[in-house]
Amino acid sequence: MEPFSLNIVVGPRLVGKTTGLHLLVEEQLSARDPLSILYLNLDLAFSLEAFKSLIDAYLRMREARGIGSSLIILDEVTSIQGWWRLVKGYVDAGVFRRDVLILTGSSSLRLKGEVELFPGRMGRGREVTVYPLSFREYLAVRGIEVEASGSLEDADVLLPQAGRIRGLFEEYMETGGFPLSVNRDPRAVEYFIRSLEGEVLRVGRSLDLARGVLSSILRAAPSPVSFNSIASSLSISHRTVREYVELLSGLMVLGQALHLDKTPKFRRERKFFLRDPFLARAISMWTATEILEPALYEWVVQEHLLRKFGAVYYQRDSYEIDVLADDLRIEVKAGKPRRRYPKRVKVLDKENLPLFLALI
């Protein structure tokens, strides 16, 4: 919030970015001239020319009013084709040198590599990714504060509340971490599907192919699957499948876990996971494809470890390890395990999985 700063906020639709910005504006209104705050919802602008006209009109107004420094919020800036050319041009010309800029977008902001077009131009700003609530954050919302340790060995401290934590985990597996779903909005699924369809259409992709790729992934889960096998099931090219996977990954719908054998194997089958329980259930409805319970449990572990460590993998040799991240080796079971695993492998089931996630 110190000039000059260009802050970029990314995250999936409906995760709460705009609500957070509204709260920020409300806070700032008591600390500065209201006319020094510009909030533009660019979902409502129809072209780059309209976007430029809005910015130029504000710049003229603030000059006439003698406003030296502004907070400029460009919400859903990725709605405008070529938005970055205008912003980059103004930044390079020094127009915003005394201002704080906040740019938000769905993760298609990163999808097109547009964030990377601002190296050395962010000043004191930073990039922020807004995720749906993790399970530990969900517990905090429900009144249970847990200090992260990342180790299941520390689960003893949670035993007095273990019953309630497990009960809330069942709720979390229904609602996920999206605010509308957490607050039990009956139209949450409808809003999410509409927003996803809008993002797919915005980049010129087919809704039918997006549904088909997701349906193929859901039918295979939690097993690894290749681009070629998905392509074969849909009678399309593996290149087309890759394009849709990249799109859905950029929109933070899909995560990916590569096979790890000393190094990641990019040409091997990979595990795909949906990045939030609510999102998974919405996609299941959208694609009319059932999700197996073991897949849901594995996905929530993959997502939590992805956020913590930045990458997740799997291993398959004499036996399969579902999730590898940093020095963790985790096998996820919907029921009790029926075989023994090496000592380094942590086995998570319905009893201890909620406690593990609470500590991540």
N, C-alpha and C positions, 0 to 999 in steps of 0.2 A: 504493500500500500504506500510505498515511497516512490515519488517520481525519480527518474523515468523507470517505469516497469511495464513490461508486456507479459501478462499472465495468461496462460492457456489452460482452460479447464475442459477435460474430456470425460466422457462416460456415456453409457447407454441411455437411450430415451427413457423417461419416466423414473430416473434414479434420484431426482431431486435437485438437479443443478439449478434450475430456474428458481425454485423455492428458496434455495440458499442465497441466490443473488438478490431476491426480493428482501430477504432478511438483512442482507448487507446494506442495501440501499436505505432501509428503514433506520438502521443504526447510524449511517452516515448523515442522514438528514438532520440529526440533532447536533452535528459537529461541523457542518460546512454549509455554504450558500447552496440552496437547492438547485439553483441554475448552474452550479458547477458539476452537476451529476447528469450524465446522459445515459439513458437506458434504451437500447433499441432491440426489439424482438424482430430479427431478420427473417423469421418465417413469414413475416408480413410484407417484406420487400420483394419485388418481382424481378429485379434486374440489377446488374452492377451499376448501371446509370442511376437508378433510383437510390441505391445504397450511397453512391457518391453525392447525390443531391442532398440527402439527409445529413451526411457528415458536414458538407460545406455550409449548409444552412445553420447548423449548430456552431460551427467555427466563426461564422459572421456574427451570430448573436452574442457569443461570449466575448468577442473582441469589442463589440459595441457596449457591452456591460462592464468591461474592464476586468473580466475573470481571467486570472493568470494560470490557474491549474485546475484540471478537471479529472473526475472519475468517469471513464467512458466504458460502458459495458455493451458488448456486441454479442447478444445471445443468439445461439444457433446460427453463427456466422457462416457455417458450411452450407446453409441454404442458398447462398449466392455463388453462382459459378464464377470462379476467378477472383473471389474475395481477397485472396492473399496479395494479389498484385496491387490493389488499392491501398491496403494497410501497409504493406512493405514500402510502397512509394512515399506515403506520408511519414513513416518512421525514418526512412533514409533522408527525407527533406527536413527533418527536425521539427515537423509540425506538432508532434506529441512530446517534445522533450521535457515538458514540465507536467506531464500527465501520467495517470495510472490507467492502463488499459486492461480489461478482462475480456477475453474472447472465449466463448464456449461453443461446443458442438457435440454432436454424437461422435462416436469414435471414428466415423468416416473422416474426421479431421486428420487422424493419423493414417487412415486407409490410403489416402492419396499422397502420403508423405509430405503434407503441407506444413506440419509442425517443423520439419527439418529445414524449411526454407527461411527460418529466422535465426540462424546461428549468429551470435554476437549482436543480436538486435533486441534482446529481451531485457537488457538493463538489469534492474534488481528483481525482475519478474522470475517466475518459475512455472513449470508445468505441473498440473494437479490432475490426477485421475480419480474420479468419483465412482466408487463401487457400490453395489447393493450391500446391505449389512452383512458382515460375517456373523457366524454364530455367537462369538464372544460379544460382538456389538449388540446383537439381538438380545442376549442375556442382560446386557446393561440397560437396554430400553425397558426390559421387563423387571428391572430392579435387582439384578444379581451382578455384582461387580467381581470380575475375575482378573487377577494379574497374570499376564501372559508369561509363560516359562518355556513353552515349546516341548515339554517333556511329560510323557505319560506317567513317569515315576513320581511326579508331583501331584498326582490325582488324589492322594490321601487327604489333602486339604479341602477337597471338594465333597468328600463323603457325606458330611452333614446335609448338604444340599443336593446330593446326587439324584434323588428321586425327582425333585422339581426340575433339575437340569435335563433329565431324560424326558420328562413330560414336555418341556418347552422345546426340546429338539424335535419331537414329533410335530409340534406346531410349526417349527421353522421349516421342516421338510415339506410342509403344505404351503406356507406363505412366502418362503424365501426372504430376501432382504429388500425388496422394492417397497417403498412407502405405501403405495396404494393397496398392495396386497397385505402388508403387515396391518394396515388399518381396516382390512376386510371390506374394501370397496367392491361392490358386486360387479362393477364393470372393469375391474383391473385387467382381466384377460383380454377383453375386447379392445381396451385402449392400447395394450401392449402389441397385440397383433396388428392393429391399424398402424401403429408407429413403425413397426418392423416392415410392413408392406410398403409404407411410404419411403423408407430408406432404400429398400431394394429397387423400387421403381425410380427413385431419384438418380440412381447411378446407371439406369438403363438396363437393368437385369430382369429376367422373367420370374414372376412369382411361382409359376408351375415348376420351373427348374430348381428354384430355391427350396420349395417344399419337397421336391423329389430327392435332392441331395440330403436334406435333413432327415427325411423318412428313412433313407438307406442307412444313414449313420445310426439312427435310433434302433433299427432292426438288428444291426450288428452288435450294438453295445451290450456289455462292456468289452467285447473282444476287439482286438486291433483290426483295422480294415485299410485297404489300399485305395488310392485314387482309381486304379484300373478296375477294381471290383465294383466300386460305386458306379463308374462310367458304364461298365457292362450291364449292370442292372437297369440303367436308365437309357441305354442305347445312345449315349453321347460320348464325346471324346474325354480322355483323362485331363486334357488341358482345360476344358470347360468346367469339369469338376473342381480342378485346382482354383480356377477363378472364383467360383462360388464359395469355396472353403475360405479363400482369402477375404472375400467380402464379409462373410459371416463371422470370421475371426476379428476382422477390423471393427465390426459392429458390437463386439464383445458378447456375441451369442455363443460362439464355439471357442473352446480351448483345445490345445493339442499336446499330446505327450508322445515324444519320439522313442523308439527303441534305443536303449543304451547298452553298448557292449564296448566298454572302455571309452568310446566316443559315440556321439549321437549318430544314428543311421538314418539319413534322410530318405533313402530309397526303400526302406523297409515299411511294412504296414505301421500305421500309427493309431494311437487311441485318441478318439475325439470325445470331448465332454462338454455338456451344456453348463454354463457358468453360474447358475443360480437355480435352486429348486423350483421357485415360482416360474421362472423362465422356462425350465424344462417341462413343466406341466402345461404351460401355454403352448409351447411348440408341439407337444404331444397332441393337443386338441387341434392345432392348426393343420398338422400333417395327418391326423387320424391314425396315429401310430402309437401303440402301447409301449410304455417304458418299463423294463424289468426293474424290480426293486434293488437287486444287487448293483445295477448301473447307477441308480440315484445315489446310493451310499458311496460308491467309488468316486462319482463326479464331485460330490461335496468335499471329499478329502483332497482330490486333485486341485480343485479351485482354491481351497484355503492354503495349500502348500505353494501353489503358483504365486499367490499374492505375497507370501512370506519370502520365498526364495527366488522368484523370477523365472523359474523353469521347472518342469516336472517331466519325468521319463517313466518307462516301464522296462522290465527285463523278462526275457523268455529264453531259458536254456533247458537245464534238466528240470526246472520248475519255474513257474511264472511268479514274478513279484509285481503287484498291481501298480504301485506308486514308488518312485525314487525321487528324492529331492534333497539336495545337499548330502548330508550323511545319513538321512533317514531311509529305511527300507520298510515299506508298509504293505501288508496284505489286508484287503478289506473283505469282510464276510457279512452277509445279511443274517446268517445264523452262526452257530458254533462251528469252528474249524474242525475238519475231519482228518487232518493230517498234521504232522509236525513240520515246523519250519526251522531254518537255522537261527541261532540265538540272536543274530543281528536284526532279524526280521520281526517287526512289531505286527501283531495280528489284531485288527480292530473289528469288533462285532457290535451288535446293538447295545450291549452293556457299556463298553468302554469308549466307543467312538464319540458319543456326545461329550465325555469328559476330556478326551484328547482335543477335540475341536475348541472346547472352551478355553483350553490352555494355549492355543496357537496365537 
